[in-house]
């Protein structure tokens, strides 16, 4: 019998569903916009139904916040999210009731962190940030996720305001917090400051230095809190090569040689898995892990 493993990368903008074989090679992958919960979940179920006979397990990495406590009454739910219509949605329950296989549930950034750690030989301590329409981070220490009663919410930590934002009285776009990392450095903050969509802003614009200032603060926080071997920045904002250079420069200035870290070109990097595939790879491995647990 062919053993297949399922991956759901449940993003606020799009869902990416995939099945892979025992070597974690993608057999088939599909993506579609994140619309209403029921429409999006129905498409997810329909995709995996084609592989139901060979499916061994499925891992879901979701935008959040989510409830990952298996002893909680709301385990598997997306909780109080800024994404319209998605608060208190039983994501795992609505998908898993259609299948007779075990499910693993975590955040999308945890899935990506797991995938990145898998392909970086010898790396056991890693932090992965996604900088896109939102900001989140997953941390791996000695091969395990960091988290207590739930997952971390590194996108909503408070950061020091850039002088330009102070002068313009700009405190970010987050509906929950004034002055948090996500509100100040995620993609929507670019348009909120300039009136121009991020992909249309010229590279020499000063707004990129403002953005990099906040992302560099995230790297400093990760360094001080977790002492990782590598910090990976993924997501649409970091696709532009000039952003990585800016973040490295500002990180070096802000850390000010307080702690020893690897050369910044090796320490602050973009994903090693091609095609934004970190979460898919991580989910395949987590799906296999949960399947073996229930064998």
Sine and cosine of phi, psi and omega as CSV:
sin_phi,cos_phi,sin_psi,cos_psi,sin_omega,cos_omega
0.00,0.00,0.71,-0.71,0.09,-1.00
-0.96,0.27,0.77,-0.64,0.04,-1.00
-0.98,-0.18,0.83,-0.55,0.00,-1.00
-0.86,-0.51,0.49,-0.87,-0.01,-1.00
-0.80,-0.59,0.64,-0.77,-0.09,-1.00
-0.97,-0.25,0.54,-0.84,0.05,-1.00
-0.77,-0.64,0.75,-0.66,0.16,-0.99
-0.85,-0.53,0.91,-0.40,0.15,-0.99
-0.99,-0.16,0.99,-0.15,-0.11,-0.99
-1.00,-0.04,1.00,-0.08,-0.02,-1.00
-0.99,-0.14,0.32,-0.95,0.02,-1.00
-0.93,0.37,-0.38,0.92,0.01,-1.00
-0.98,-0.19,-0.66,0.75,-0.01,-1.00
-0.53,-0.85,0.41,-0.91,0.16,-0.99
-0.98,-0.20,0.68,-0.73,0.12,-0.99
-0.87,-0.50,0.89,-0.45,0.00,-1.00
-0.92,-0.39,0.64,-0.76,-0.03,-1.00
-0.49,-0.87,0.41,-0.91,0.19,-0.98
-0.83,-0.55,0.59,-0.81,0.00,-1.00
-0.71,-0.70,0.31,-0.95,-0.01,-1.00
-1.00,0.02,-0.17,-0.99,-0.07,-1.00
-0.93,0.38,-0.31,0.95,0.08,-1.00
-1.00,-0.09,0.16,0.99,0.02,-1.00
0.90,0.44,0.47,0.88,0.12,-0.99
-1.00,0.06,0.71,-0.71,-0.04,-1.00
-0.93,0.37,0.82,-0.58,0.09,-1.00
-1.00,0.01,-0.70,0.72,0.05,-1.00
-0.42,-0.91,0.58,-0.82,-0.01,-1.00
-0.63,-0.78,0.57,-0.82,0.03,-1.00
-0.59,-0.81,0.48,-0.88,0.12,-0.99
-0.68,-0.73,0.49,-0.87,0.00,-1.00
-0.45,-0.89,0.40,-0.92,-0.05,-1.00
-0.89,0.45,0.53,-0.85,0.13,-0.99
-0.99,0.14,0.98,-0.21,0.00,-1.00
-0.97,-0.23,-0.82,-0.57,0.06,-1.00
-0.97,0.23,0.43,-0.90,-0.02,-1.00
-0.82,0.58,-0.75,0.67,-0.10,-0.99
-0.94,0.33,-0.62,0.79,0.04,-1.00
-0.90,0.44,-0.70,0.72,-0.04,-1.00
-0.93,0.37,-0.67,0.74,0.00,-1.00
-0.92,0.38,-0.62,0.79,0.05,-1.00
-0.87,0.50,-0.64,0.77,0.03,-1.00
-0.92,0.40,-0.60,0.80,0.03,-1.00
-0.90,0.45,-0.74,0.67,0.01,-1.00
-0.88,0.47,-0.69,0.72,-0.02,-1.00
-0.87,0.50,-0.63,0.78,0.01,-1.00
-0.89,0.45,-0.75,0.66,-0.07,-1.00
-0.96,0.26,-0.38,0.93,0.03,-1.00
-0.86,0.51,-0.50,0.87,0.00,-1.00
-0.91,0.42,-0.38,0.93,-0.09,-1.00
-0.90,-0.43,0.24,0.97,-0.19,-0.98
-0.84,0.55,-0.62,0.78,-0.09,-1.00
-0.91,0.41,-0.48,0.88,-0.06,-1.00
-0.95,-0.30,-0.06,1.00,-0.07,-1.00
-0.95,0.30,0.78,-0.62,-0.03,-1.00
-0.97,-0.22,-0.49,0.87,-0.02,-1.00
-0.12,-0.99,0.33,-0.94,-0.01,-1.00
-0.71,-0.71,0.67,-0.74,0.13,-0.99
-0.91,-0.42,0.69,-0.73,0.03,-1.00
-0.90,-0.44,0.84,-0.54,0.15,-0.99
-0.93,-0.36,0.90,-0.44,-0.19,-0.98
-0.88,-0.48,0.46,-0.89,0.25,-0.97
-0.89,0.46,0.32,-0.95,-0.14,-0.99
-0.65,-0.76,-0.31,-0.95,0.09,1.00
-0.92,0.38,0.45,-0.89,0.04,-1.00
-0.74,-0.68,0.32,-0.95,0.04,-1.00
-0.98,-0.18,0.93,-0.36,-0.03,-1.00
-0.95,-0.30,0.15,0.99,0.02,-1.00
-0.99,0.14,0.94,-0.34,-0.07,-1.00
-0.90,0.44,-0.28,0.96,0.03,-1.00
-1.00,-0.06,0.01,1.00,-0.04,-1.00
-1.00,0.05,0.49,-0.87,0.06,-1.00
-0.92,0.39,-0.39,0.92,-0.01,-1.00
-0.94,-0.35,0.43,0.90,0.08,-1.00
-0.83,0.55,0.70,-0.72,0.02,-1.00
1.00,0.01,-0.02,1.00,-0.02,-1.00
-1.00,0.00,0.56,-0.83,0.37,-0.93
-0.99,0.16,0.77,-0.64,-0.15,-0.99
-0.99,-0.15,-0.88,-0.48,-0.14,-0.99
-1.00,0.02,0.98,0.20,-0.08,-1.00
-0.99,-0.11,0.51,-0.86,0.12,-0.99
-0.93,0.36,-0.26,0.97,-0.03,-1.00
-0.93,0.36,0.88,-0.47,-0.05,-1.00
-0.83,0.56,0.69,-0.73,0.09,-1.00
0.96,0.27,0.00,1.00,-0.07,-1.00
-0.96,-0.27,-0.01,1.00,0.05,-1.00
-0.93,0.37,0.66,-0.75,0.06,-1.00
0.88,0.48,0.59,0.80,0.07,-1.00
-1.00,-0.09,0.79,-0.62,0.00,-1.00
-0.99,0.14,0.97,0.26,-0.12,-0.99
-0.87,0.50,-0.78,0.63,-0.04,-1.00
-0.91,0.41,-0.69,0.72,-0.05,-1.00
-0.89,0.46,-0.66,0.75,-0.05,-1.00
-0.94,0.33,-0.47,0.88,0.05,-1.00
-1.00,0.06,-0.74,0.68,-0.15,-0.99
-0.92,0.38,-0.43,0.90,-0.03,-1.00
-0.91,0.41,-0.25,0.97,0.00,-1.00
-1.00,-0.01,-0.03,1.00,-0.09,-1.00
-0.69,-0.72,0.33,-0.94,0.00,-1.00
-0.92,-0.39,0.68,0.74,0.02,-1.00
-0.78,-0.62,0.39,-0.92,0.03,-1.00
-0.96,0.29,0.47,-0.88,0.01,-1.00
-0.86,-0.52,0.60,-0.80,0.14,-0.99
-0.93,-0.37,0.68,-0.73,-0.07,-1.00
-0.79,-0.62,0.78,-0.63,0.05,-1.00
-0.43,-0.90,-0.21,-0.98,0.03,-1.00
-1.00,0.02,0.36,-0.93,0.02,-1.00
-0.89,0.46,-0.59,0.81,-0.01,-1.00
-0.96,0.28,-0.51,0.86,0.12,-0.99
-0.90,0.44,-0.67,0.74,0.04,-1.00
-0.86,0.51,-0.69,0.72,0.00,-1.00
-0.91,0.41,-0.67,0.74,0.03,-1.00
-0.87,0.49,-0.65,0.76,-0.01,-1.00
-0.90,0.44,-0.69,0.73,0.02,-1.00
-0.90,0.43,-0.67,0.74,0.01,-1.00
-0.91,0.42,-0.64,0.77,0.02,-1.00
-0.90,0.43,-0.54,0.84,-0.01,-1.00
-0.90,0.44,-0.60,0.80,-0.11,-0.99
-1.00,-0.07,-0.10,1.00,0.01,-1.00
-0.98,-0.21,1.00,-0.10,-0.13,-0.99
-0.84,0.54,0.79,-0.62,0.05,-1.00
1.00,0.09,-0.10,1.00,-0.03,-1.00
-1.00,0.01,0.86,-0.51,0.03,-1.00
-0.91,-0.41,-0.19,0.98,-0.07,-1.00
-0.77,-0.64,0.93,-0.36,-0.17,-0.99
-0.53,-0.85,0.58,-0.81,0.14,-0.99
-0.87,-0.50,0.74,-0.67,0.03,-1.00
-0.88,-0.48,0.83,-0.55,0.11,-0.99
-0.94,-0.33,0.63,-0.78,0.26,-0.97
-0.95,-0.32,0.78,-0.62,0.01,-1.00
-0.89,-0.46,1.00,-0.10,-0.05,-1.00
-0.63,-0.78,-0.76,-0.65,0.06,-1.00
-0.92,0.39,-0.39,0.92,0.15,-0.99
-0.71,-0.71,-0.03,-1.00,0.06,-1.00
-0.73,-0.68,0.74,-0.67,0.11,-0.99
-0.55,-0.84,0.22,-0.98,0.02,-1.00
-0.57,-0.82,0.58,-0.82,0.12,-0.99
-0.85,-0.52,0.64,-0.77,-0.04,-1.00
-0.83,-0.55,0.75,-0.66,0.08,-1.00
-0.93,-0.36,0.81,-0.59,0.13,-0.99
-0.80,-0.60,0.85,-0.53,-0.05,-1.00
0.77,0.63,0.65,0.76,0.09,-1.00
0.99,0.12,0.02,1.00,-0.02,-1.00
-0.86,-0.51,0.47,-0.88,0.05,-1.00
-0.94,0.34,0.58,-0.81,0.13,-0.99
-1.00,0.04,0.74,-0.68,0.01,-1.00
0.26,-0.97,0.50,-0.86,0.00,-1.00
-0.93,-0.36,-0.99,-0.17,0.03,-1.00
-0.96,0.29,-0.20,0.98,0.04,-1.00
-0.23,-0.97,-0.15,-0.99,0.02,-1.00
-0.98,0.18,0.35,-0.94,0.06,-1.00
-0.96,0.29,0.35,-0.94,0.02,-1.00
-0.79,-0.62,0.91,0.41,-0.11,-0.99
-0.92,0.38,-0.29,0.96,0.03,-1.00
-0.96,0.28,-0.26,0.97,-0.09,-1.00
-0.92,-0.40,0.34,0.94,0.17,-0.99
-0.96,0.27,0.46,-0.89,0.04,-1.00
-0.99,0.11,0.58,-0.81,-0.01,-1.00
-0.77,-0.64,0.33,-0.94,0.03,-1.00
-0.95,0.32,0.74,-0.67,-0.04,-1.00
-0.94,0.34,0.62,-0.78,0.11,-0.99
-0.94,0.33,0.59,-0.81,0.01,-1.00
-0.79,0.61,-0.57,0.82,0.02,-1.00
-0.90,0.43,-0.64,0.77,0.01,-1.00
-0.95,0.31,-0.54,0.84,0.08,-1.00
-0.89,0.45,-0.72,0.69,-0.03,-1.00
-0.89,0.46,-0.56,0.83,-0.04,-1.00
-0.99,-0.12,0.10,1.00,0.01,-1.00
0.81,0.58,0.67,0.74,0.01,-1.00
-0.98,-0.20,0.84,-0.54,-0.05,-1.00
-0.88,-0.48,0.24,0.97,0.10,-0.99
0.97,-0.22,0.04,-1.00,-0.09,-1.00
-0.92,-0.39,0.05,1.00,-0.02,-1.00
-0.94,0.35,0.76,-0.65,0.00,-1.00
-0.97,0.26,-0.18,0.98,-0.04,-1.00
-0.97,-0.22,-0.53,0.85,-0.14,-0.99
-0.71,-0.70,0.60,-0.80,0.18,-0.98
-0.99,-0.10,0.90,-0.43,0.09,-1.00
1.00,-0.10,0.34,0.94,0.04,-1.00
-1.00,-0.02,0.30,-0.95,-0.07,-1.00
-0.82,0.57,-0.75,0.66,-0.04,-1.00
-0.87,0.48,-0.71,0.70,-0.02,-1.00
-0.90,0.43,-0.44,0.90,-0.08,-1.00
-0.98,-0.17,-0.34,0.94,-0.14,-0.99
-0.78,-0.62,-0.18,0.98,0.07,-1.00
-0.94,0.33,0.27,-0.96,-0.07,-1.00
-0.74,0.67,-0.73,0.69,-0.03,-1.00
-0.86,0.52,-0.41,0.91,-0.01,-1.00
-0.92,0.39,-0.47,0.88,0.03,-1.00
-0.89,0.45,-0.74,0.67,0.00,-1.00
-0.93,0.36,-0.56,0.83,0.01,-1.00
-0.90,0.43,-0.56,0.83,0.01,-1.00
-0.98,0.19,-0.63,0.78,-0.21,-0.98
-0.94,-0.33,-0.34,0.94,-0.13,-0.99
0.98,0.20,0.14,0.99,-0.03,-1.00
-0.83,-0.56,0.68,-0.73,0.06,-1.00
-0.88,0.47,0.58,-0.82,-0.12,-0.99
-0.80,0.60,-0.67,0.74,-0.06,-1.00
-0.93,0.36,-0.22,0.98,-0.02,-1.00
-0.98,-0.20,-0.05,1.00,-0.01,-1.00
-0.99,0.15,0.72,-0.69,-0.03,-1.00
-0.92,0.39,0.52,-0.86,-0.09,-1.00
-0.88,0.47,-0.49,0.87,-0.06,-1.00
-1.00,0.09,0.04,1.00,0.02,-1.00
-0.90,0.44,0.64,-0.77,0.01,-1.00
-0.90,0.44,-0.35,0.94,-0.05,-1.00
-0.89,0.45,-0.45,0.89,0.02,-1.00
-0.92,0.38,-0.56,0.83,0.06,-1.00
-0.93,0.37,-0.58,0.82,0.09,-1.00
-0.89,0.46,-0.74,0.67,0.01,-1.00
-0.85,0.52,-0.73,0.68,-0.03,-1.00
-0.90,0.44,-0.55,0.84,0.03,-1.00
-0.85,0.52,-0.68,0.73,0.00,-1.00
-0.96,0.28,-0.64,0.77,0.00,-1.00
-0.92,0.40,-0.60,0.80,0.07,-1.00
-0.90,0.43,-0.59,0.81,0.08,-1.00
-0.88,0.47,-0.61,0.79,0.06,-1.00
-0.87,0.49,-0.66,0.75,0.01,-1.00
-0.91,0.41,-0.60,0.80,0.06,-1.00
-0.91,0.42,-0.70,0.71,0.03,-1.00
-0.86,0.51,-0.71,0.71,0.01,-1.00
-0.88,0.47,-0.65,0.76,0.01,-1.00
-0.89,0.45,-0.72,0.70,-0.05,-1.00
-0.95,0.32,-0.59,0.81,-0.08,-1.00
-0.99,0.12,-0.64,0.77,-0.21,-0.98
-0.88,-0.47,-0.27,0.96,-0.03,-1.00
0.76,0.66,0.81,0.58,-0.05,-1.00
-0.96,0.27,0.24,-0.97,0.11,-0.99
-0.99,0.11,-0.43,0.90,0.00,-1.00
-0.41,-0.91,0.56,-0.83,0.10,-0.99
-0.89,-0.46,0.83,-0.55,-0.04,-1.00
-0.95,-0.31,0.78,-0.63,0.07,-1.00
-0.93,-0.37,0.92,-0.40,0.08,-1.00
-0.93,-0.37,-0.09,-1.00,0.02,-1.00
0.99,-0.16,0.28,-0.96,-0.14,-0.99
-0.87,0.49,-0.57,0.82,-0.03,-1.00
-0.91,0.42,-0.54,0.84,-0.09,-1.00
-1.00,-0.01,0.03,1.00,0.03,-1.00
-0.89,0.45,-0.54,0.84,-0.03,-1.00
-0.97,0.25,0.83,-0.55,-0.12,-0.99
-0.87,0.49,-0.54,0.84,-0.02,-1.00
-0.90,0.43,-0.44,0.90,0.00,-1.00
-0.93,0.37,-0.64,0.77,0.01,-1.00
-0.88,0.48,-0.69,0.72,0.03,-1.00
-0.88,0.48,-0.71,0.70,-0.01,-1.00
-0.89,0.47,-0.69,0.72,-0.03,-1.00
-0.90,0.43,-0.68,0.73,0.02,-1.00
-0.87,0.50,-0.70,0.72,-0.02,-1.00
-0.89,0.45,-0.70,0.72,-0.05,-1.00
-0.96,0.29,-0.57,0.82,0.08,-1.00
-0.87,0.49,-0.73,0.68,-0.01,-1.00
-0.86,0.52,-0.66,0.75,0.02,-1.00
-0.92,0.39,-0.70,0.71,-0.07,-1.00
-0.94,0.33,-0.65,0.76,0.01,-1.00
-0.94,0.35,-0.57,0.82,0.12,-0.99
0.84,0.54,0.65,0.76,0.05,-1.00
0.87,0.49,0.42,0.91,-0.03,-1.00
-0.93,0.38,-0.62,0.79,0.02,-1.00
-0.79,-0.62,0.48,-0.88,0.09,-1.00
-0.96,0.28,0.75,-0.66,0.09,-1.00
-0.72,-0.70,0.33,-0.94,0.07,-1.00
-0.88,0.48,0.21,-0.98,0.12,-0.99
-0.77,0.64,0.70,-0.71,-0.18,-0.98
-0.86,0.51,-0.49,0.87,0.03,-1.00
-0.92,0.38,-0.39,0.92,0.04,-1.00
-0.99,-0.14,-0.33,0.94,-0.12,-0.99
-1.00,-0.02,-0.68,0.74,0.02,-1.00
-0.94,-0.35,0.94,-0.35,-0.18,-0.98
-0.67,-0.74,0.14,-0.99,0.15,-0.99
-0.98,-0.21,0.17,-0.98,-0.14,-0.99
-0.85,0.53,0.59,-0.81,0.05,-1.00
-1.00,0.03,-0.36,0.93,0.02,-1.00
-1.00,0.08,0.83,-0.56,-0.09,-1.00
-0.94,0.35,0.41,-0.91,0.14,-0.99
0.90,0.43,0.55,0.84,-0.03,-1.00
0.82,0.58,0.59,0.81,-0.08,-1.00
-1.00,-0.07,0.15,0.99,-0.06,-1.00
-0.87,0.50,-0.71,0.70,-0.05,-1.00
-0.92,0.39,-0.63,0.77,0.01,-1.00
-0.89,0.46,-0.73,0.68,0.03,-1.00
-0.88,0.48,-0.73,0.69,0.02,-1.00
-0.87,0.49,-0.65,0.76,0.01,-1.00
-0.92,0.40,-0.63,0.77,0.06,-1.00
-0.84,0.55,-0.72,0.70,-0.02,-1.00
-0.91,0.41,-0.63,0.78,0.02,-1.00
-0.94,0.34,-0.57,0.82,0.06,-1.00
-0.91,0.42,-0.66,0.75,0.04,-1.00
-0.91,0.41,-0.63,0.78,0.02,-1.00
-0.87,0.49,-0.72,0.69,-0.02,-1.00
-0.95,0.32,-0.54,0.84,0.03,-1.00
-0.91,0.42,-0.67,0.74,0.00,-1.00
-0.93,0.37,-0.50,0.86,0.03,-1.00
-0.91,0.41,-0.50,0.86,-0.06,-1.00
-0.97,-0.22,0.10,0.99,0.05,-1.00
-0.91,0.42,0.00,0.00,0.00,0.00
